[in-house]
Amino acid sequence: MDSRTSDHASDPDPFPFVPLKILVAGGFGVGKTTLVRAVSEITPVTTEALITTASARLDRLEGVEAKATTTVAMDFGRISFPAHKLKLYLWGTPGQDRFWFMWDELSLGAVGAVVLIDTRRLTDSFPAVEYFLDRDLPFVVAVNEFDGAYRYTAAEIAEALALRPDVPIVHCDARLARSVTDVLVAVVRHSLSLATTSAPTPNGS
């Protein structure tokens, strides 16, 4: 083999992957761990623990009575987009309010977030929406379409959650990789769009 060919083959990729951190947030039992598992190209890191009698008294289980485990710290997964030279690192937040103190740590360095919602328990989504609005972190609302749940329109959801007009609303099935991928693409596009519009112009304005 020609030595020049060999040397060239060992050269590092001149266009390395850009790492982007994305949070996956939402209320208790909306499907955050399921979403990360569905799309991660690596074995996801999860911190699930069994729901005990003691924790059941602390957490609201209305609507998710069959749920047997809960995330007590975070979920972590990764998905690559080779054509766009992107690697998304997904960090799922715990949903219970007693673990919200961890959100500030998990959100450090994030470029955007997914607020996953269950339309059967819309009020559980308010804290996550308010959290990202208060911190000006770009996010999309992803409606996890549970079997048997009422199919709200985007306009109805925007009104119920008091969303700004620029917050994207997408529908998904958190169990399906293709569906979750569409959600993540929406987050990246929204984040890039806001970054572009807020970037200073050449004259400094």
ABEGO torsion letter per residue (X at the ends): XBAAAAAAAABBBABBBBBBBBBBBEBBGAGAAAAAAAABABBBBBBBBBBBAAAAAABBABGAAABABBBAABBBBBBBBAAAGBBBBBBBBBABAAAAAAAAAAABGBABBBBBBBAABAAAAAAAAAAAAAAGBBBBBBBBBBBGBBBBBAAAAAAAAGBBAABBBBBBBAABAAAAAAAAAAAAAAAAAAAAAABBBAAGX
